[in-house]
Amino acid sequence: MITNNSLLRIPLNYVSKLTPDVSTRLAVCFILISIFGIILNIILIFVILSEKKLRSITNTYIVNMAIVDLLIATTVVPFDIDFMLRGNYPYGTILCGFKEVLFLFTLPSSVLNLMLLTLERFVSVFLPFKRTRYFLRRIVLISILCSWIYTINFGLYPIYAEGPSAVRVFQKTCAVIFSFEFGIYFISVNFIFPVLIMIGLYFSLFLMAFKYTKKSKQSNSFQRNLKIAKTIFLLFINFLVFWGSFIVLAMSNMLCNGCHSREKTWIGNVINYCHIVFNPLIYGLLNESLRKAIFRKIYKPLC
């Protein structure tokens, strides 16, 4: 993606070629990310949907997150693999637009899923008796639907604003053109503000847990809800590390009008995509019920 309003302002290093050695290494990274992202997220979705006792409100949001990660692994990353192997983009503006819209869709989708998970855990720990009122299954499904509507329209916004000409294939490179203001909105509304809110929620949550531990013995319900909250917090840290690295790189590149090398830009994409592999690993391995269910599904056929 490019934050310029004219092709004349596209930085030269955006279309400069990578060396074959760098392209090959990047292609291998993208292939591994895509393969593991597909396998791990399919396993996570299958296990949760196949085990009735795992169909909780929290796991509904986890399945939604896994679907988004699976979408990235199957539709966005393969385009980058193909670009690395070919050295050019040959598919025209329609598929280019499809790929770039999905890429713009991924950040707000990831952050909204995490925000919903964080709020659900916050209510579960702070207001356990009101959780069923605030997180009815109908409300959960509506919140997921609204998140999809927002993120899809957000991804399409450059096309809404600029028309089909926002999608460009320039010197065999696929890109979407949007304004500097949209880039600032993209980063602040879909990363900075939600991250600050979630930091505040987690700080309050763990502060309460610390005070509760000092005052009295924790109930089993409190311990269970807090344990799940800690797992969701690790998903948040995973998001912060991988998306944060990409955002910092993208923001600095945007401010200096594309001064970073292509190698650094593509390495930023590799770091960013890693979250689709670590999300199912973190939740699948650290959630005890889910971990046991996964092992049963794997080892039962072997026995």
QUIWOWO-V618050 format. One record per residue. N is the residue number from 1. RES is the residue in one small letter. SS is DSSP state (h for helix, s for strand, l for the rest). PHI is phi as a letter, one per 30 degrees, with the letter a starting at -180 (NA if undefined). PSI is psi in radians with two decimals (* if undefined). Layout:
# QUIWOWO-V618050
N & RES & SS & PHI & PSI
N & RES & SS & PHI & PSI
This chain:
# QUIWOWO-V618050
1 & m & l & NA & 2.64
2 & i & s & b & 2.38
3 & t & l & c & 1.04
4 & n & l & b & 2.67
5 & n & l & c & -0.09
6 & s & l & b & 2.50
7 & l & h & d & -0.46
8 & l & h & d & -0.35
9 & r & h & c & 0.09
10 & i & l & d & 2.17
11 & p & l & e & 2.48
12 & l & h & d & -0.59
13 & n & h & d & -0.20
14 & y & h & d & -0.62
15 & v & h & c & 0.09
16 & s & l & d & 2.60
17 & k & l & d & 2.53
18 & l & l & d & 2.68
19 & t & l & d & 2.66
20 & p & h & e & -0.64
21 & d & h & d & -0.79
22 & v & h & d & -0.75
23 & s & h & d & -0.73
24 & t & h & d & -0.78
25 & r & h & d & -0.73
26 & l & h & d & -0.71
27 & a & h & d & -0.74
28 & v & h & d & -0.75
29 & c & h & d & -0.79
30 & f & h & d & -0.69
31 & i & h & d & -0.81
32 & l & h & d & -0.74
33 & i & h & d & -0.78
34 & s & h & d & -0.81
35 & i & h & d & -0.91
36 & f & h & d & -0.61
37 & g & h & d & -0.73
38 & i & h & d & -0.87
39 & i & h & d & -0.88
40 & l & h & d & -0.69
41 & n & h & d & -0.59
42 & i & h & d & -0.76
43 & i & h & d & -0.79
44 & l & h & d & -0.83
45 & i & h & d & -0.80
46 & f & h & d & -0.79
47 & v & h & d & -0.77
48 & i & h & d & -0.76
49 & l & h & d & -0.46
50 & s & h & d & -0.27
51 & e & l & c & 1.96
52 & k & h & e & -0.70
53 & k & h & d & -0.22
54 & l & h & c & -0.06
55 & r & l & d & 1.09
56 & s & l & c & 3.01
57 & i & h & d & -0.78
58 & t & h & e & -0.81
59 & n & h & d & -0.37
60 & t & h & d & -0.76
61 & y & h & d & -0.60
62 & i & h & d & -0.74
63 & v & h & d & -0.73
64 & n & h & d & -0.74
65 & m & h & d & -0.73
66 & a & h & d & -0.63
67 & i & h & d & -0.75
68 & v & h & d & -0.80
69 & d & h & d & -0.67
70 & l & h & d & -0.66
71 & l & h & d & -0.73
72 & i & h & d & -0.78
73 & a & h & d & -0.51
74 & t & h & c & -0.34
75 & t & h & b & -0.62
76 & v & h & c & -0.92
77 & v & h & d & -0.71
78 & p & h & e & -0.57
79 & f & h & d & -0.67
80 & d & h & d & -0.62
81 & i & h & d & -0.84
82 & d & h & d & -0.71
83 & f & h & d & -0.71
84 & m & h & d & -0.70
85 & l & h & d & -0.63
86 & r & h & d & -0.64
87 & g & l & i & 0.09
88 & n & l & a & 2.93
89 & y & l & c & 2.02
90 & p & l & c & 0.15
91 & y & l & c & -0.01
92 & g & h & i & 3.07
93 & t & h & d & -0.51
94 & i & h & d & -0.92
95 & l & h & d & -0.54
96 & c & h & d & -0.81
97 & g & h & d & -0.71
98 & f & h & e & -0.82
99 & k & h & d & -0.78
100 & e & h & d & -0.63
101 & v & h & d & -0.74
102 & l & h & d & -0.65
103 & f & h & d & -0.76
104 & l & h & d & -0.48
105 & f & h & d & -0.47
106 & t & h & d & -0.70
107 & l & h & d & -0.96
108 & p & h & d & -0.57
109 & s & h & d & -0.80
110 & s & h & d & -0.79
111 & v & h & d & -0.60
112 & l & h & d & -0.72
113 & n & h & e & -0.80
114 & l & h & d & -0.67
115 & m & h & d & -0.77
116 & l & h & d & -0.73
117 & l & h & d & -0.73
118 & t & h & d & -0.77
119 & l & h & d & -0.71
120 & e & h & d & -0.73
121 & r & h & d & -0.65
122 & f & h & d & -0.81
123 & v & h & d & -0.68
124 & s & h & d & -0.62
125 & v & h & d & -0.77
126 & f & h & d & -0.69
127 & l & l & b & 1.08
128 & p & l & e & -0.53
129 & f & l & d & -0.27
130 & k & l & c & -0.04
131 & r & h & e & -0.76
132 & t & h & d & -0.44
133 & r & h & d & -0.75
134 & y & h & d & -0.44
135 & f & l & b & 0.98
136 & l & l & d & 2.66
137 & r & h & e & -0.64
138 & r & h & d & -0.75
139 & i & h & d & -0.68
140 & v & h & d & -0.80
141 & l & h & d & -0.66
142 & i & h & d & -0.72
143 & s & h & d & -0.67
144 & i & h & d & -0.74
145 & l & h & d & -0.78
146 & c & h & d & -0.67
147 & s & h & d & -0.67
148 & w & h & d & -0.73
149 & i & h & d & -0.79
150 & y & h & d & -0.85
151 & t & h & d & -0.64
152 & i & h & d & -0.78
153 & n & h & d & -0.57
154 & f & h & d & -0.78
155 & g & h & d & -0.55
156 & l & h & d & -0.14
157 & y & h & e & -0.79
158 & p & h & e & -0.59
159 & i & h & d & -0.67
160 & y & h & e & -0.75
161 & a & h & d & -0.74
162 & e & h & c & -0.20
163 & g & l & i & -3.06
164 & p & h & e & -0.41
165 & s & h & d & -0.18
166 & a & h & d & -0.44
167 & v & s & c & 2.14
168 & r & s & b & 2.46
169 & v & s & c & 1.77
170 & f & s & c & 2.11
171 & q & l & h & 0.81
172 & k & l & i & 0.52
173 & t & s & b & 2.30
174 & c & s & d & 2.35
175 & a & s & a & 2.75
176 & v & s & c & 2.38
177 & i & s & c & 2.27
178 & f & l & b & 2.88
179 & s & l & d & 2.83
180 & f & h & d & -0.67
181 & e & h & d & -0.70
182 & f & h & d & -0.65
183 & g & h & d & -0.72
184 & i & h & d & -0.76
185 & y & h & d & -0.77
186 & f & h & e & -0.80
187 & i & h & d & -0.75
188 & s & h & d & -0.86
189 & v & h & d & -0.57
190 & n & h & c & 0.06
191 & f & h & b & -1.10
192 & i & h & d & -0.95
193 & f & h & d & -0.84
194 & p & h & d & -0.66
195 & v & h & d & -0.76
196 & l & h & d & -0.71
197 & i & h & d & -0.80
198 & m & h & d & -0.62
199 & i & h & d & -0.76
200 & g & h & d & -0.73
201 & l & h & d & -0.76
202 & y & h & d & -0.63
203 & f & h & d & -0.80
204 & s & h & d & -0.71
205 & l & h & d & -0.85
206 & f & h & d & -0.47
207 & l & h & d & -0.73
208 & m & h & d & -0.75
209 & a & h & d & -0.69
210 & f & h & d & -0.79
211 & k & h & d & -0.69
212 & y & h & d & -0.68
213 & t & h & d & -0.66
214 & k & h & d & -0.55
215 & k & h & d & -0.72
216 & s & l & a & 2.99
217 & k & l & d & 2.36
218 & q & l & d & 2.45
219 & s & l & d & 2.81
220 & n & h & d & -0.67
221 & s & h & d & -0.76
222 & f & h & d & -0.77
223 & q & h & d & -0.75
224 & r & h & d & -0.81
225 & n & h & d & -0.67
226 & l & h & d & -0.67
227 & k & h & d & -0.74
228 & i & h & d & -0.67
229 & a & h & d & -0.66
230 & k & h & d & -0.64
231 & t & h & d & -0.76
232 & i & h & d & -0.62
233 & f & h & d & -0.66
234 & l & h & d & -0.61
235 & l & h & d & -0.67
236 & f & h & d & -0.76
237 & i & h & d & -0.72
238 & n & h & e & -0.82
239 & f & h & d & -0.79
240 & l & h & d & -0.71
241 & v & h & d & -0.92
242 & f & h & d & -0.82
243 & w & h & d & -0.64
244 & g & h & e & -0.74
245 & s & h & d & -0.76
246 & f & h & d & -0.75
247 & i & h & d & -0.76
248 & v & h & d & -0.78
249 & l & h & d & -0.79
250 & a & h & d & -0.72
251 & m & h & d & -0.78
252 & s & h & d & -0.63
253 & n & h & d & -0.64
254 & m & h & d & -0.71
255 & l & h & d & -0.54
256 & c & l & c & 0.26
257 & n & l & h & 0.85
258 & g & l & i & 0.70
259 & c & l & d & -0.26
260 & h & l & d & 2.64
261 & s & l & d & 2.78
262 & r & h & d & -0.63
263 & e & h & e & -0.80
264 & k & h & d & -0.68
265 & t & h & d & -0.77
266 & w & h & d & -0.60
267 & i & h & d & -0.63
268 & g & h & e & -0.68
269 & n & h & d & -0.71
270 & v & h & d & -0.83
271 & i & h & e & -0.77
272 & n & h & d & -0.83
273 & y & h & d & -0.35
274 & c & l & e & -0.40
275 & h & h & d & -0.46
276 & i & h & d & -0.29
277 & v & h & c & -0.73
278 & f & h & d & -0.49
279 & n & h & e & -0.98
280 & p & h & d & -0.54
281 & l & h & d & -0.82
282 & i & h & d & -0.92
283 & y & h & d & -0.67
284 & g & h & d & -0.63
285 & l & h & d & -0.52
286 & l & h & c & -0.34
287 & n & l & d & 1.96
288 & e & h & e & -0.81
289 & s & h & d & -0.75
290 & l & h & d & -0.69
291 & r & h & d & -0.77
292 & k & h & d & -0.69
293 & a & h & d & -0.69
294 & i & h & d & -0.78
295 & f & h & d & -0.64
296 & r & h & d & -0.74
297 & k & h & d & -0.58
298 & i & h & d & -0.80
299 & y & h & d & -0.41
300 & k & h & d & -0.81
301 & p & h & d & -0.56
302 & l & h & d & -0.48
303 & c & l & d & *
